[in-house]
Amino acid sequence: MSIREIEQNVALLVNGWEERIEYRVKVSGQLEERANTVRMAGLLEQLRKHTGTTQNGRAERGSPNKPGSRPPGSTTGFMLLDEITAEAGYWTDRVLIERGLDRTWALRPMPDLLLFMRDETRRLEETHPGLVADIAAATRAWVRDARRLLSLDARTVMIAGTVCGECGGGLAVADDASTAVRCIGHPGTAACGVRYERHEWLGLLEAQGGRS
């Protein structure tokens, strides 16, 4: 089970996922519920574009001797991406030690680090189940914290009549208007990563007369 969870979490962090986005359209004067399925970029890419970090995703500080403790949701996007990168380096180093492999692999950039760690933990499931369980818990925390920071866990609806200024994709916000407005791209195309924070997006709604 731990191996499967690691695979799923690494896929969310690196590859992204498909998400159902609901919206309303007027048909013959009546509002009808519609939905599109859009491809969301991986959580690492969303954090990177949200925070303006470097393309290779390396942490500014090196991998620590042990993973740090950070309160979920209380850190900036840059700090969260930095922490994930550093912690992934730590866990990769642990895997390399147990596998007797070259420890310089832990210095590779993201997302190579996560993909390597995912593949190598498959070989440790029977001999080091405790280590694999710890790595599963770490990847679970990375996904949870990234989704929380990016405001991805609320029910999402599209904003009618407004598109992303960068790529022309759709824009979406939580149904209760509690989150940032984010680009969701086009059906089958990943979002470009543009976000409008809560203090900015009211102008978008005013420009089109509110959400419909």
Secondary structure as the mmCIF struct_conf table of DSSP 4:
data_model
#
loop_
_struct_conf.conf_type_id
_struct_conf.id
_struct_conf.beg_label_comp_id
_struct_conf.beg_label_asym_id
_struct_conf.beg_label_seq_id
_struct_conf.end_label_comp_id
_struct_conf.end_label_asym_id
_struct_conf.end_label_seq_id
HELX_RH_AL_P HELX_RH_AL_P1 SER A 2 VAL A 14
TURN_TY1_P TURN_TY1_P1 ASN A 15 ASN A 15
STRN STRN1 TRP A 17 VAL A 27
TURN_TY1_P TURN_TY1_P2 SER A 28 GLY A 29
STRN STRN2 GLN A 30 MET A 40
HELX_LH_PP_P HELX_LH_PP_P1 ALA A 41 GLY A 42
HELX_RH_AL_P HELX_RH_AL_P2 LEU A 43 THR A 51
TURN_TY1_P TURN_TY1_P3 GLY A 52 GLY A 52
TURN_TY1_P TURN_TY1_P4 GLN A 55 ASN A 56
BEND BEND1 GLU A 60 ARG A 61
BEND BEND2 ASN A 65 LYS A 66
HELX_LH_PP_P HELX_LH_PP_P2 PRO A 67 SER A 69
TURN_TY1_P TURN_TY1_P5 PRO A 72 GLY A 73
BEND BEND3 SER A 74 THR A 75
HELX_RH_AL_P HELX_RH_AL_P3 GLY A 77 ARG A 99
TURN_TY1_P TURN_TY1_P6 GLY A 100 GLY A 100
HELX_RH_3T_P HELX_RH_3T_P1 ARG A 103 LEU A 107
BEND BEND4 ARG A 108 ARG A 108
HELX_LH_PP_P HELX_LH_PP_P3 PRO A 109 PRO A 109
TURN_TY1_P TURN_TY1_P7 MET A 110 PRO A 111
HELX_RH_AL_P HELX_RH_AL_P4 ASP A 112 THR A 121
TURN_TY1_P TURN_TY1_P8 ARG A 122 THR A 127
HELX_RH_AL_P HELX_RH_AL_P5 PRO A 129 LEU A 149
TURN_TY1_P TURN_TY1_P9 LEU A 150 SER A 151
BEND BEND5 ASP A 153 ALA A 154
STRN STRN3 THR A 156 VAL A 163
TURN_TY1_P TURN_TY1_P10 GLY A 165 CYS A 167
STRN STRN4 GLY A 170 ALA A 174
TURN_TY1_P TURN_TY1_P11 ASP A 175 ASP A 176
BEND BEND6 ALA A 177 ALA A 177
BEND BEND7 THR A 179 THR A 179
STRN STRN5 VAL A 181 GLY A 185
BEND BEND8 HIS A 186 HIS A 186
STRN STRN6 PRO A 187 PRO A 187
TURN_TY1_P TURN_TY1_P12 GLY A 188 GLY A 188
BEND BEND9 THR A 189 THR A 189
STRN STRN7 ARG A 195 TYR A 196
HELX_RH_AL_P HELX_RH_AL_P6 ARG A 198 ALA A 207
TURN_TY1_P TURN_TY1_P13 GLN A 208 GLY A 209
BEND BEND10 GLY A 210 GLY A 210
#
